[in-house]
Each structure stands twice: as C-alpha cells, then as structure tokens.
Amino acid sequence: MDLAAKGAQAIASKDFTAAINHYTNAIASNPQAVNYYIQRSTAYTRVSPVDHASALRDAETALMLASKRGKRELITQAQLRRAVALFSLERYGDAKQCLAWAKKLDEKEKTIKIWEMKVEAKLKVLEEGDGKAQISVAQLPDVEMPVAQEKNRSKAQSGTTQEIKQELATSENGVAAKPAEAPSQGAQTPSNKIRYEWYQTLDNVVVTLFAKGIPKDKTHVDIQSTSLSISFPLSTGADFDLSFDPLHANIDPTKSSHKIMSVKAEFILKKATPGDQWPSLEGTEKNIAIGGTDASGEPIKAAASQFHSTPNIAPVYPTSSKSGPKNWDKLASDLTKKPKKSKEKGKDREDANDNDEGGFDDYEGADPVNGFFQSIYKNADPDTRRAMMKSFTESNGTALSTNWSEVGKGKVETSPPDGMEAKPW
C-alpha cells in the first residue's frame, strides 16, 4: 500500500496522527500532489491537539498548486479547506470570503452551504467593528511554493533555485550526480497530439495515454478511490495535465498500478466492484454532504450514486381494446414456443395437449410472429376473418381487430404509432 493510500485509510479510521505522518512522507516524495496537502490539512483540523495554523498553511499551498495546474475541482476543495482553517482561527470574515470564492467555482457543493451557515451564525453575534469580521485575505495567498523535497524548503531562502536543484541531485556519497538530459523537441509528442483510450474487463479498467517521451522521473500519477490524475513536464516548458475526477465508480488504489513506456503510459485501475460495467470512464456527480457533523465539527459526507438504470419497457402498440394495450411481443413469444416432444414406446410423438399442426415456424418466412397471426386467421370464424381483413386493410396495416361488431360499424382509421405520422402514398 502506498503512503497516500495509508493516509486515506488512517483518516477513515480516525487515526489523524498517523494520517499526518503518512501524508508528510508522501509529500516528501511528491511535493506537487495537491490532494496530499488537502488531506493533510483535513487531518490537522481533526487531530488532538488541533493544529489550525498548519491546516491553513497546507490549504494555501494546495490552493497555489491547484491554481498553477488550473484544476477547478482542486481549487474549490483547497479554498474550502482554507475557509475551514480560518473559521477555526476565528477569522470569520476571511472564512466567509474564501467560501464565496469556492462557491463561484462550484455552486452545487453542499459542504459550502453548511459552512456558510456556521460562519453567519458567528458573525451575527459579533459586535460592530470586531476584528474577527474583517477581510484581509487575497484570493491567491502569498505562500512559498514547495521545492523538489519538502525537507529542503528552508534552503530556498539561502540559495538560488539552481543551487537547490544541484544539492538535490547529489548522491549519498557526496558526488554530484549527472543532471538528466531534457528530451529533445522531436522526442516528445506535442500536447495537442496526446490522446488516451480506455477499455474494461470484469475486474479492471485500463486507461492508455499515448505520448512519446514521458519523463518517468518527473511524472506525477495520483490514483485515488474516485479519481485518476497524471501530470508531467513537456519539452516546451509547459506542463501536461490529465484528470478524471470523479471516475464512474470506486476503484481500489492499493491494487491499481501504472507503467510508463517509451510511447505510452498505461494505468490499470482495479474495480472496487468486480463485474460492474462502466458506461463511461468519468462519473457525473460528486460526493455530496448530508446533514450532521462529526466529533470535530466537520460535515459528514456520503457518496452519491452516479448512475441510475432505467428498466426496459416493452413497446406499446395502438389498440381498441377496452382493457388497455397488450404486450404483443410477450404474447407472441409465449405462444410461438414449439411444442415439447416426449417419447412413448420408443416413438416420438407430440404431447397429448398439443395439436398436430406444428409450430408457428412452419408458416412462410419462418417468422413466428407472422405465423401467430396466420394461425389466428386460419382457425377463426367468418366474422373474425372479416374483421381482421377489414381493419388491417383500411388502417393501412396499423390496426388489427377481431371484433366484427365494432369494425363493421364504419371505416377503420389509420393509427400510426406514437411519434410517427401517416402520409398518403
């Protein structure tokens, strides 16, 4: 199990001290992972004793990283965590402002509404001019961006960026490692040519990203239970970023894997529910908050179902029956079953309840439905035959009645199916 997965498991089991340790180690190995800071900020607000200052620092770092990547969902979550930390620090005016910025990005996020009510309740009891209601935050905070390793963050104040990079490239024996060569312009697929495909098996969902020259040592892959994100630098100096959040259904990050090859990257996502067929790679709804809070005052969240199946409904055909429309498909299917045969004294013969006319497949074209209606006509009395012929002919094949007392009263009008229009030939 990777460090991030251990951190998520620790939060779920309310072991927030362990969660902080796991996410701290995960950040040390991948300081550009926005979600790691968001989750560690959450853990800081729930651990005992609570560390609101660290929660705010992580939330603001996550906000800067998310803004750099242009990830709307992550910006919203980071701004929300920032508001929660500010609320805990009794900076209610700043918390309200951060919630407003988050709401502009996602008005449907119900957690924002819960915190807005909590903030408004605090602001109402403050006296006029109270500093707690003042707004002093900027939409993007002025924080130090994380360097290659979080433990070397303090070195940024005493050395240049190039010096820090050189120190990080130094091997354990003190000998400077040879800097990795950047891929040439022609060795990497241009960003507008990069594409992906996906397919699924009963147990896995496989996503393939087709791109040449993906730098293995600089590629960040984040596989969570409901999301997948990939980012890596391009030879042009820009960053390529691809994210699926949320996925159609939950996956098991601990059993998922990825592999980066010369011309592509492959991500094997283990389905949390084997055999579940995904109609699409991405889902349509996010997690929503339901009423109530946990012991630390955090809103409780529950995952909403993302897709709802629609039952198959048999087509309805025009009818003059007073009892309503019939399911002719089911009726024809039931009546067109071939008679069962049984053996008696070594010879094949029809069951005693069957006639000797054979199945409906014996009629022309081997069409059982056509054979069904031909059988009705063949065994009907003269009035029923007249009703069937008259109704079928006059309605241009759109109605068929066996009731002569009704059909004989006048012309049978054309009754096209719903959504269709009858036109003269």
N, C-alpha and C positions, 0 to 999 in steps of 0.2 A: 504494500500500500504506500503511495507517495505521500509526501508531507502535507500537501494541501488536503488530500482526502482524509488524512488523520486529523487535521484541524477541523474539517467539517464534521467528522464523527464526534470529536470532542465537544463541539458546540451543541450538537444534537443531544448528547448525553449530559449537558450542562457542566462539563469539566472545563471551565473557561481558562483556568491557569494553563492546562495542557494545550488548549487551543491556541493561546497566545504563543507558547513555545514552538508549536508546530508551524504556525504561520510565520513566525520570526525566522525560522530556519528555511522555510520555503522562499521567503523574500530575499534571504541572503543568496540563494542560488538563482533567483529570477526576480530582480528588483523592479521589473517593468510590468509585473502582473497586477493589474488594477484590482481585481477581485480579492487578492490576498490582503491588501490594505483595508478594503471594505469589511472583510470578515474579521480581521484583527481589531478594527475599530469597534465592531459589534461586541467582540469578546471583552474589550477594555471597559465597555459600559455595563457589563454584567458580572465581571469578576469581583471578588471581595478581597481587599477593599477596591472600590471603583477608581479607575484612573481616567477621569474625563479629559484631562489635558492630552494624554496620549491618544485617546479616541478621536479628539479633534484634529491632532496632527496627522493621524492616518487618513482620516476622512478628507482632509485638504490635499494631502499627497495624492490620494486616489482621484480626486477631482481634477488635479492638474494633469495627471497621466491620461485620464479618460478624455479630457478636452484636447490633448495633443493627438490622440488617436481618432477623435471625432465620433466616439461611441455614445449615442444618445441615451441608451439604456443605462450604461455605466455612469454617465454624468448625472443622471437622475438619482441613482442609488447613492452615489458619493455625496451629492448635495443634501440628500435626505439624512444620511449618517452625520453630516456636518451639522444639520439642524438639531438632531437629537443630542449631540455633544454640547452644542451651545445652550440648549434648553437645560441640560443638567448643570451647566456652569452658571445658570440663572441669567443668561444673556438673552432674554425673551424677545427683544426687538430684533436682534440679529437672527435668532432662530426663525422668527416669522418671515423675515426677508428670504432666507435660504429655502424655506418651504414654498414661497411664492415662485422662486426660480425653478424649483423642481417641478412644481405644478404646471408651469408653462411647457415643460418637456413631456409631461405625461399626466393629463388631467384625470385619467381613469385609475391612477394608483391610489387605492383606498387608504393605504397607510398614511399618505399625506393628509387626508381629511381628519384622521384620528389625531395626528399631532397638531394640526391647526386648532382643533377644539381644545386640546390641552394647553397650547400657548395662549389662546384667547382667554381661557379661564384664569391664567396667571396675570395677564395684562390688565384684566378688569379690576383686580384688587390692588393694583399699584397706584400710588399717589402721583399726581401730575408732576412731571419733571424728574421722576425716578430714573436713575441711570440705567436700570435694568431694561427699560423700554427703548433705549437709544439704539440707533442703527449705525454700526461702524464697519460692517463687513463689506468687502468687494465681491463681485460675482466670481472672480477668479482670485484666489488668495495668493499672496506673495510668499511662497514657500520654496525651500531648496529642493530641487529635483534629485531623486536618488541616482547615485553613480553605479558603476558596474557591480559593486558589492556593498551592501548596506553598512557593513562594519568599517568601510573606508570612507563613509560620508564626511567625517570630520576632516579628512585630508584635503577636501576641496577648498577649505579656507586657507590652507598654507601652501598649496602648489597649484600649478596650472593643470588644465584638463589633460594635456598631453603627458605630463609627468605622472599623473594618477594612472592613466592607461598603461604607461610603461611599467609602473610598480606592480600593477595587477598582472602584467604579462610575465613577471619574473617568476621563475620556477622555484621550487622549495630549496634547492641547493644554492640559491643566490645568483645563478647565472641567468641573465636576461634571455627570455625566450624569443625566438624569431617571430616577428609580427606576421599574422596571417595575411596572405595576399588577397586583396579585394578582387572579386570576379570581374572579368572584363565586360564591356558593354555587350559584346556579341555572345557571351557565355550564359547570359541570363535572359529568360523570357520577359519581354516588355509587359508592364502591368495590364495593358489593355488586351493582351493576348492570353493572359492567365485564365483558365477555366476549371470548373470542377464538375464531377459526376458522382452519382451515388446509386447504390443498389442495396438490397437487403436479402438476408437469409432468415430462416426461422429464429436464429439466435443472435445475429449481428446485423448492424447497419454499417456499410463500408462507404466511406467518403474518399474520393481520389481527387487530389488537386494537381493539375497538370501544369508544371512550371519547371523550367531548367534552371540549374544553378542556385538552388535554395541553400543558403549557408546554414549548415547543421548547427554550428556553434552559436549562431545568433538568432535562431528561430525560436519563438516562444509559442508553445502549444498549451492551452488550458482546457482540460476536459473535466467538466462538472456533471452532476447528475442530470441537469436540464439544459446544458449548453456546451458548445464547442467553439473555440476561437483559435485562430492561427495568425501570427504576425511575424514578419521578417523584413530586414532592410533590402532595398533594391540598389542596383548599381548606380542609379541616378541620384542617390542620396535620400530619396523618399522612402516611406515605409509602406509595405503591402499589408493589409489587414482584412481578414475574413472571419465573420462571426455568425453562428447560428444560435440565436437566443430568443425564445426558448426552442428546444427541439420538440418534435411532435409528441414524444413520450419520454419517460425517465430511462436513463441508462445507468449502468454500474461502472463508475470511473475506475474502480480498483481492478476490474477485469478488462478494461479497454486499453488499447495500445495505439501507437503510431510509428511510422517508419518513413524516413526521408531518403529518397533515392536520387539518382542523377537527373532524371527527367520528371519526377513526380513525387508527391508525398501521399501516403496512404494512412487513413485513420479508421481503425476497427473499433466500433462502439458496441459494447455488449448490451443487449436489450435487458432491461430490468424485468420485463415480462416476456419470456421466450414464446415465440409463436404469434405475437401481436404483429399484425400487418400495418405498416405505416403508409397512409395515403400520400404523405409528403414528408420532407425532411424536417421542416420547421413547423412549430405549432402556431396557433392563432390567439392564444390567451396566455397571460402571465399569471404568476401566483397572485392571489388576492388576499387581503386581510379580512378576517372575520372578527366579530366583536370580542372584546376581552383583552387582557394583558397578562404577561407572566409575572413572576415574582419580582423582577427588576423593573417593571413598568413598561416593558417592550410589548408592542402589539403582537398578538398571536397570528401567525399566517397559516393558511391551508391552501394546498394546491387545488386549483380548479380544473375540472375535466376540460380537455381541449377540443374534443370532437364528440359529436353525438350521432349515433347511427339512426337512419330512418328506415322503418320497416317496409318491406316490399308490399305494395298494394296492387292487387290484380286489376287489370283494366276493366272499366265499366262500359257496357255496350247499350245502345238505345233499346228500350223495351216498352211494351204497352201493358205489361203485367201489373195488376193492382198490388201485388205483393212486393214490388220493387225489383231492381236489377238482379240478375243472376250472374254468378261467376261461371261463364260458359267454358272457360279454359279448364277449370277444375272438373266440371261436369263431364266434359268431353274426355278428360284424362281418365276419370273413373270408369266411364262407360266403354272406352276403347281398349281396356285391358283384355288381352287374349284369354280365351277360356283355358282353365287348367285341365291337364290330362292326367288320367290315372290308369294304372294297369289292372286288368282283371282277367285272370285265367290266361296270362301270357300275351294278351292282345291289348293294344292301345285303343282306348275309347274315350269319348267326351264324358265329363262329369254329368250325372243324371239331371242336374239343374240347367245344363246348357243345351241350346238348340243345335241343329246341325247345319246352321247357315255360315259357320266360320266366323272369324274376327272381322273387324271393320277394315283391316289392312287389305282384305280381299277386293275392296272396291277400287275403282280406277285411280291410278296415280299413287296407290298405296298411301293415301292421305287419310289417317284415321278420323280427323275431324269431318272431312268431306264424306267419308263413309258413314259416320254417325248420323248426319242429316239425311243421307240417302236411305239409311235404314229406317229412319222415322217415316219418310215419304213412302217407302215400299210397303210398310205394314200399317199405314193409316187408312181410314175410311175415306170415301169420296169427298165429303165436306172438308176434311182436314187437308186433303191434297189440293182442293181448290183454293183454300185459304193460304196455303204455303205458296202456290204458284202466283196468285194474285198479289199478295203482299210483297213478295220478292221482286216481281216484275215492275209493279207500279212504283215501288220505292227506289228503283234503280239499285237494288241489291243492298240497301241499307237497313231493311227490316225484314223479319221473317216471323209470321204468326201462324198458329194452328187453329185459331178461333174464327170459324167462318161467320158466326153470328155477329161478330164485331167487324170483320173485314168486309163482309158483304154489304154493309151499310153505305159505303162510298169509297172514293179513291184513297189509297194509302199514300200519304205524302212522303217525300224523301226526307230522311232523318240522318244527316251526316254526324259522325262522332264529334265530341267537343273539340273545338279548336280547328275544325275543318269547315270548308264552305262548299256547298253543292253548286256546280256550274253546268249549264246545258251543253251538250255535245254539239 
